[in-house]
């Protein structure tokens, strides 16, 4: 068996992130991203930052699956370290 296929099969599924009426949401988190126009999104736990669609999806993935190894890759695309991204998402979630 190909090791990459085995790793994908062994890894738990990341909860889905959906776009509904200009809001990016997931049943797995209370965090959300809002479309603000001009192809830009604002994520609630990253105030003051405007992201493109892919970056907003990465931020939402961090919020729904902060323990995944992919967090480092998602955070990098946001200009953050994995530790910073997790801290922002988890700190805001407990407030």
Secondary structure, DSSP 8 states (H G I E B T S, - for coil): --HHHHHHHHS------EEETTEEE-TT-S--EEEEETTEEEETTSTT--B-HHHHHHHHHHHH-TTSTTHHHHHHTTT--HHHHHHHHHHHHH-
